[in-house]
Amino acid sequence: VPHALKEKIVQDIENITRLSRLINSLLFLSQTEQINSNFEFEILELGGLIQEVAADIRMLTEAKSQQLQVVELVPATIRGDRSRLYQLFFNLIDNAAKYTPEGGKIWISLRLENNRALAEVRDNGPGIPAADLPHIFQRFYRVNKDRARKSGGSGLGLAICRLIAEAHSGIIDVESEVGKGSVFWVSLPLQV
């Protein structure tokens, strides 16, 4: 098979994968906005779930020579949908890995604050311009459209994260400074 044809096939597969992810994200968004009945809530230990996500994504960060460090995980029992919370934290850590340069660092922590579990994903990537911060959790919003296209981003990941957090009576937000990195944080109520 000629080299040019191989490249075309690889590109087509990447495009199909990107479209498939987009369709799945749109389906999830439409289902979630209708009703939260597709969430299966249970009592779970959030630190263990975050540790699992970090372990699963570590290969991606190692491929970019990034340091992924879990700096603090206190025990935090919450009521939540394990698979949806996995998706939320996977999206946040994956975004940090996508936008943090080779050799960069990503820190994950979980602590308790005001009867809530506060999880943070911090990176030393390029940061997000202040003008973009109010829009970052909107559907299809991408800070760097060229880079997002290259990395396969649809602009739905953070919108999905927000919906998942809200379905858990949680809050998600970001603090960022250009040239210094970003901190995405999620606050979820503790199970009492």
C-alpha positions as a LaTeX table, in Angstrom:
\begin{tabular}{lrrr}
\hline
Residue & $x$ (\AA) & $y$ (\AA) & $z$ (\AA) \\
\hline
Val1 & 0.00 & 0.00 & 0.00 \\
Pro2 & 1.48 & 3.37 & $-0.98$ \\
His3 & 2.60 & 5.66 & 1.85 \\
Ala4 & 0.20 & 8.46 & 0.82 \\
Leu5 & $-2.73$ & 6.04 & 0.99 \\
Lys6 & $-1.68$ & 4.86 & 4.46 \\
Glu7 & $-1.57$ & 8.47 & 5.66 \\
Lys8 & $-5.02$ & 9.11 & 4.20 \\
Ile9 & $-6.44$ & 6.02 & 5.93 \\
Val10 & $-4.94$ & 7.07 & 9.28 \\
Gln11 & $-6.36$ & 10.57 & 8.85 \\
Asp12 & $-9.80$ & 9.15 & 7.98 \\
Ile13 & $-9.75$ & 6.92 & 11.07 \\
Glu14 & $-8.82$ & 9.90 & 13.26 \\
Asn15 & $-11.68$ & 11.93 & 11.75 \\
Ile16 & $-14.17$ & 9.10 & 12.30 \\
Thr17 & $-13.00$ & 8.73 & 15.91 \\
Arg18 & $-13.36$ & 12.48 & 16.47 \\
Leu19 & $-16.90$ & 12.46 & 15.01 \\
Ser20 & $-17.84$ & 9.44 & 17.10 \\
Arg21 & $-16.67$ & 11.22 & 20.27 \\
Leu22 & $-18.63$ & 14.31 & 19.26 \\
Ile23 & $-21.82$ & 12.30 & 18.69 \\
Asn24 & $-21.43$ & 10.49 & 22.02 \\
Ser25 & $-20.85$ & 13.79 & 23.80 \\
Leu26 & $-23.91$ & 15.38 & 22.21 \\
Leu27 & $-26.05$ & 12.36 & 23.13 \\
Phe28 & $-24.83$ & 12.54 & 26.69 \\
Leu29 & $-25.54$ & 16.28 & 26.89 \\
Ser30 & $-29.07$ & 15.91 & 25.54 \\
Gln31 & $-29.86$ & 13.02 & 27.93 \\
Thr32 & $-28.40$ & 14.83 & 30.93 \\
Glu33 & $-30.31$ & 18.03 & 30.28 \\
Gln34 & $-33.61$ & 16.18 & 30.04 \\
Ile35 & $-33.38$ & 14.46 & 33.40 \\
Asn36 & $-30.79$ & 13.07 & 35.76 \\
Ser37 & $-32.45$ & 9.64 & 35.72 \\
Asn38 & $-29.54$ & 8.15 & 33.77 \\
Phe39 & $-27.26$ & 8.72 & 36.78 \\
Glu40 & $-26.79$ & 5.79 & 39.15 \\
Phe41 & $-25.94$ & 7.22 & 42.56 \\
Glu42 & $-24.13$ & 5.21 & 45.22 \\
Ile43 & $-21.96$ & 5.92 & 48.25 \\
Leu44 & $-18.31$ & 6.04 & 47.15 \\
Glu45 & $-14.88$ & 7.10 & 48.27 \\
Leu46 & $-13.82$ & 9.96 & 46.00 \\
Gly47 & $-10.08$ & 9.72 & 46.69 \\
Gly48 & $-9.99$ & 6.13 & 45.44 \\
Leu49 & $-11.86$ & 7.10 & 42.28 \\
Ile50 & $-9.47$ & 9.98 & 41.57 \\
Gln51 & $-6.49$ & 7.68 & 42.22 \\
Glu52 & $-7.95$ & 5.22 & 39.69 \\
Val53 & $-8.34$ & 7.95 & 37.05 \\
Ala54 & $-4.77$ & 9.16 & 37.67 \\
Ala55 & $-3.42$ & 5.61 & 37.29 \\
Asp56 & $-5.38$ & 5.11 & 34.05 \\
Ile57 & $-4.16$ & 8.36 & 32.50 \\
Arg58 & $-0.53$ & 8.09 & 33.69 \\
Met59 & 0.58 & 6.39 & 30.46 \\
Leu60 & $-0.59$ & 9.41 & 28.45 \\
Thr61 & 1.36 & 11.81 & 30.63 \\
Glu62 & 4.47 & 9.64 & 30.61 \\
Ala63 & 4.38 & 9.59 & 26.79 \\
Lys64 & 4.75 & 13.40 & 26.93 \\
Ser65 & 7.41 & 13.22 & 29.67 \\
Gln66 & 4.98 & 14.99 & 31.99 \\
Gln67 & 5.01 & 14.49 & 35.74 \\
Leu68 & 1.59 & 13.54 & 37.08 \\
Gln69 & 1.63 & 13.81 & 40.87 \\
Val70 & $-1.10$ & 12.99 & 43.33 \\
Val71 & 0.00 & 15.31 & 46.11 \\
Glu72 & $-2.83$ & 14.86 & 48.63 \\
Leu73 & $-5.90$ & 12.64 & 48.73 \\
Val74 & $-7.82$ & 12.75 & 52.00 \\
Pro75 & $-10.66$ & 10.26 & 52.55 \\
Ala76 & $-13.90$ & 11.78 & 51.26 \\
Thr77 & $-17.14$ & 9.81 & 51.15 \\
Ile78 & $-19.73$ & 11.20 & 48.76 \\
Arg79 & $-22.91$ & 10.09 & 47.03 \\
Gly80 & $-22.36$ & 9.96 & 43.30 \\
Asp81 & $-22.43$ & 8.15 & 39.99 \\
Arg82 & $-19.05$ & 6.41 & 39.77 \\
Ser83 & $-18.86$ & 6.27 & 35.96 \\
Arg84 & $-19.92$ & 9.92 & 35.50 \\
Leu85 & $-17.48$ & 11.17 & 38.14 \\
Tyr86 & $-14.77$ & 9.06 & 36.51 \\
Gln87 & $-15.62$ & 10.83 & 33.23 \\
Leu88 & $-15.47$ & 14.25 & 34.91 \\
Phe89 & $-12.02$ & 13.71 & 36.44 \\
Phe90 & $-10.71$ & 11.93 & 33.35 \\
Asn91 & $-11.72$ & 14.96 & 31.24 \\
Leu92 & $-10.04$ & 17.39 & 33.63 \\
Ile93 & $-6.76$ & 15.46 & 33.89 \\
Asp94 & $-6.77$ & 14.70 & 30.15 \\
Asn95 & $-7.23$ & 18.41 & 29.37 \\
Ala96 & $-4.33$ & 19.25 & 31.67 \\
Ala97 & $-2.19$ & 16.69 & 29.83 \\
Lys98 & $-3.26$ & 18.00 & 26.40 \\
Tyr99 & $-2.40$ & 21.61 & 27.15 \\
Thr100 & 0.63 & 21.15 & 29.38 \\
Pro101 & 3.87 & 21.11 & 27.36 \\
Glu102 & 6.23 & 18.18 & 27.20 \\
Gly103 & 8.10 & 17.89 & 30.47 \\
Gly104 & 5.40 & 19.85 & 32.32 \\
Lys105 & 3.75 & 19.02 & 35.62 \\
Ile106 & 0.21 & 18.16 & 36.68 \\
Trp107 & $-0.79$ & 18.00 & 40.34 \\
Ile108 & $-3.95$ & 16.39 & 41.71 \\
Ser109 & $-5.27$ & 16.94 & 45.22 \\
Leu110 & $-8.38$ & 16.25 & 47.27 \\
Arg111 & $-9.08$ & 17.91 & 50.60 \\
Leu112 & $-12.07$ & 18.68 & 52.79 \\
Glu113 & $-13.43$ & 22.20 & 53.09 \\
Asn114 & $-16.74$ & 23.37 & 54.62 \\
Asn115 & $-18.34$ & 19.87 & 54.60 \\
Arg116 & $-17.40$ & 19.42 & 50.97 \\
Ala117 & $-14.79$ & 17.45 & 49.05 \\
Leu118 & $-12.58$ & 19.85 & 47.08 \\
Ala119 & $-10.62$ & 18.24 & 44.24 \\
Glu120 & $-8.08$ & 20.21 & 42.22 \\
Val121 & $-6.26$ & 19.50 & 38.97 \\
Arg122 & $-3.40$ & 21.98 & 38.65 \\
Asp123 & $-0.93$ & 22.30 & 35.77 \\
Asn124 & 1.95 & 24.49 & 34.68 \\
Gly125 & 0.69 & 24.75 & 31.10 \\
Pro126 & 0.19 & 27.94 & 29.08 \\
Gly127 & $-2.78$ & 29.14 & 31.12 \\
Ile128 & $-6.07$ & 30.55 & 29.86 \\
Pro129 & $-6.56$ & 34.22 & 28.93 \\
Ala130 & $-8.83$ & 36.09 & 31.36 \\
Ala131 & $-11.26$ & 36.95 & 28.53 \\
Asp132 & $-11.87$ & 33.22 & 27.92 \\
Leu133 & $-12.47$ & 32.19 & 31.53 \\
Pro134 & $-16.20$ & 33.14 & 31.70 \\
His135 & $-16.90$ & 30.96 & 28.63 \\
Ile136 & $-14.73$ & 27.93 & 29.34 \\
Phe137 & $-17.63$ & 25.67 & 30.46 \\
Gln138 & $-19.92$ & 26.57 & 27.53 \\
Arg139 & $-20.64$ & 24.03 & 24.82 \\
Phe140 & $-18.31$ & 24.10 & 21.82 \\
Tyr141 & $-16.15$ & 26.81 & 23.36 \\
Arg142 & $-12.45$ & 26.32 & 22.73 \\
Val143 & $-9.74$ & 28.70 & 23.84 \\
Asn144 & $-7.31$ & 27.70 & 21.10 \\
Lys145 & $-9.32$ & 26.40 & 18.16 \\
Asp146 & $-6.32$ & 25.31 & 16.08 \\
Arg147 & $-4.78$ & 23.35 & 18.93 \\
Ala148 & $-8.14$ & 21.82 & 19.89 \\
Arg149 & $-8.68$ & 20.61 & 16.33 \\
Lys150 & $-5.25$ & 18.97 & 16.29 \\
Ser151 & $-5.86$ & 17.27 & 19.63 \\
Gly152 & $-9.37$ & 16.14 & 18.66 \\
Gly153 & $-11.17$ & 18.48 & 21.04 \\
Ser154 & $-14.85$ & 19.19 & 20.38 \\
Gly155 & $-15.39$ & 21.92 & 22.94 \\
Leu156 & $-17.80$ & 19.69 & 24.86 \\
Gly157 & $-15.56$ & 18.15 & 27.53 \\
Leu158 & $-15.77$ & 20.97 & 30.07 \\
Ala159 & $-19.49$ & 21.50 & 29.38 \\
Ile160 & $-20.00$ & 17.83 & 30.24 \\
Cys161 & $-17.87$ & 18.24 & 33.37 \\
Arg162 & $-20.10$ & 21.11 & 34.48 \\
Leu163 & $-23.28$ & 19.08 & 33.93 \\
Ile164 & $-21.88$ & 16.13 & 35.87 \\
Ala165 & $-20.77$ & 18.37 & 38.75 \\
Glu166 & $-24.17$ & 20.09 & 38.88 \\
Ala167 & $-26.01$ & 16.74 & 38.81 \\
His168 & $-24.06$ & 15.93 & 42.00 \\
Ser169 & $-24.99$ & 19.29 & 43.64 \\
Gly170 & $-21.42$ & 20.29 & 42.95 \\
Ile171 & $-19.55$ & 23.31 & 41.69 \\
Ile172 & $-16.77$ & 23.37 & 39.10 \\
Asp173 & $-14.59$ & 26.35 & 38.27 \\
Val174 & $-11.16$ & 27.38 & 37.05 \\
Glu175 & $-8.46$ & 29.81 & 38.05 \\
Ser176 & $-5.80$ & 30.55 & 35.48 \\
Glu177 & $-3.09$ & 32.97 & 34.54 \\
Val178 & $-1.42$ & 33.09 & 31.13 \\
Gly179 & 2.12 & 31.75 & 31.37 \\
Lys180 & 1.57 & 30.20 & 34.79 \\
Gly181 & $-0.96$ & 27.40 & 34.28 \\
Ser182 & $-4.46$ & 26.56 & 35.41 \\
Val183 & $-6.28$ & 25.10 & 38.40 \\
Phe184 & $-9.59$ & 23.37 & 37.73 \\
Trp185 & $-11.48$ & 22.58 & 40.92 \\
Val186 & $-14.59$ & 20.61 & 41.76 \\
Ser187 & $-16.46$ & 20.91 & 45.05 \\
Leu188 & $-18.88$ & 18.10 & 45.96 \\
Pro189 & $-21.01$ & 17.65 & 49.10 \\
Leu190 & $-19.81$ & 15.02 & 51.55 \\
Gln191 & $-22.09$ & 12.12 & 52.43 \\
Val192 & $-23.17$ & 12.53 & 56.05 \\
\hline
\end{tabular}
